[in-house]
Amino acid sequence: MANFTELINKHIIVIGGGAAGFFAAINAAEMHPGIKVTILEKSNKLLAKVRISGGGRCNVTNHCFEINELVKNYPRGSKELKQVFSRFNVSDTIAWFKKRGVDLKTEPDNRMFPDADSSETIIDCFMYQVKKNNIAIKLNEEVLNIIRNPKPETQNPKLEVQTTRESYSADAVICSSGGHNNAKNYNFIQKTGHTISELIPSLFTINLPGNNIKELMGLSVQNATVRVEKTKHQYTGPVLITHWGLSGPAVLKLSAFAAKDFFDRDYNANILINWTGDLNSELVSSELTSWMKEKSLIVNTPLYEIPKRLWAFLVDKADIPDNKPWNELSKKHLNKLAQVLTNDSYNMKGKTTFKEEFVTSGGVNLKEIDFKTMQSKIMPNLYFCGEVLDVDGITGGFNFQNAWSTAFVAASSV
Ligand SMILES: Cc1cc2nc3c(=O)[nH]c(=O)nc-3n(C[C@H](O)[C@H](O)[C@H](O)COP(=O)(O)OP(=O)(O)OC[C@H]3O[C@@H](n4cnc5c(N)ncnc54)[C@H](O)[C@@H]3O)c2cc1C
């Protein structure tokens, strides 16, 4: 680390006043006392997504301490994040906020929120740290260009950051301008020579227009497997029936991991559901056979923890009449019921955004970043962190954990 007199004239510019930008600015200022840090934000709002995140409660991270498990929650970027998390992981996030007066609590599904259940706690914490560390914030300044010192041979070239209002000289620039579904927002990055991977929606729910299953809206199955036919993608977990189709954690996970397949199919796909979780149709057939001595009506005997009304819907889909008892079930109908329970087919036509919590996959090409430092391999002294990278996580606090960890590594490397 440079000594104080060397740092005193140095200037770090952080682009974007979001989660990653604030975390990078605060850590850079704390780690390099005396250095000047400025955040440039194009809008007149700071931490806008943090404020509305997690339904206003801010799902800060996820109670997942094993790095190999943690990275499995990132459809894009999991390989690269391994070394980032080895520098700053979930325990570091918890400790960082605790040290600055914000305790986090864990909910039964492992999501972690501030004890106070309010995203304002995180915003207040950041604003206090910004003031304490004399970080300058400039609102309404959109960065249009990042230009390298005209003398490229200089060992440690300065960068010039041009905004809609001014031009700044910087020793290092941390770019945390977030993820966008409009490619225009990446123009100033492309001008530095970086490539942007294709922008594709992630985290959405499945539309089933005209399908009667929607009449069962509100019902859920805790352990169902959803897959996209003719792809390798399948996920097991809770599936929720909604008034437009299918949602729930297993569907959202599928949408994130199969984002490209869905996009390529223009959101028309055959979705297959195994309502029993992971049992195959042979096993289910043999389990159904053991019921064939019973006199009770099939429609009144829901199995595999399937809610009664959904069970009745599936029995009907297998063409079994409501008045049929188990002991009169034909082999043909038994096999059909086993098939419907394990390989139930739905025609997806379109998608719906999940509670506005959309994520766009795509962003700065990961091959162009050195993940040991988060520095650009194309323009020295330019660093990237947060959602501007081609990294995205599923819901549960993973997107913020990406922002904290990549911002921390960038801040410690400048
Ligand atoms: C409704 C909603 C709820 C969410 N809830 C959660 C949650 O609970 N947990 C979780 O982990 N994730 C959640 N996410 C995702 C999470 O909010 C993002 O992953 C995270 O905010 C990304 O942080 P960032 O700093 O990289 O980008 P952003 O928060 O998008 O910040 C980027 C900033 O840069 C500014 N900017 C852009 N271009 C320029 C430019 N050229 N010049 C200057 N400034 C610029 C933007 O105006 C913005 O303020 C949610 C997302 C949404 C939309």
The ligand as an ORCA input file, in Angstrom:
! r2SCAN-3c Opt
* xyz 0 1
  C     -37.154     -4.479     -7.406
  C     -35.820     -5.144     -7.151
  C     -35.613     -5.792     -5.946
  C     -34.384     -6.426     -5.710
  N     -34.208     -7.053     -4.509
  C     -33.032     -7.668     -4.258
  C     -32.767     -8.271     -2.997
  O     -33.572     -8.165     -2.053
  N     -31.585     -8.923     -2.820
  C     -30.634     -8.986     -3.827
  O     -29.582     -9.600     -3.623
  N     -30.842     -8.389     -5.017
  C     -32.002     -7.715     -5.245
  N     -32.180     -7.107     -6.456
  C     -31.033     -7.002     -7.386
  C     -30.085     -5.901     -6.821
  O     -30.843     -4.759     -6.502
  C     -28.993     -5.526     -7.830
  O     -28.267     -6.698     -8.159
  C     -28.024     -4.502     -7.234
  O     -28.719     -3.335     -6.856
  C     -26.931     -4.165     -8.236
  O     -26.150     -3.129     -7.700
  P     -25.238     -2.237     -8.639
  O     -24.666     -1.179     -7.756
  O     -24.328     -3.098     -9.409
  O     -26.234     -1.579     -9.680
  P     -27.403     -0.505     -9.445
  O     -28.008     -0.665     -8.100
  O     -28.286     -0.609    -10.628
  O     -26.647      0.886     -9.450
  C     -26.056      1.414    -10.628
  C     -26.101      2.935    -10.533
  O     -25.314      3.480    -11.595
  C     -25.983      4.581    -12.161
  N     -25.478      4.740    -13.541
  C     -25.715      3.959    -14.620
  N     -25.049      4.433    -15.696
  C     -24.366      5.512    -15.286
  C     -23.497      6.444    -15.943
  N     -23.196      6.338    -17.232
  N     -22.972      7.474    -15.212
  C     -23.250      7.613    -13.887
  N     -24.078      6.766    -13.224
  C     -24.623      5.731    -13.912
  C     -27.450      4.177    -12.084
  O     -28.297      5.316    -12.166
  C     -27.495      3.497    -10.708
  O     -27.763      4.402     -9.662
  C     -33.380     -6.448     -6.709
  C     -33.601     -5.791     -7.940
  C     -34.791     -5.139     -8.156
  C     -35.000     -4.422     -9.470
*
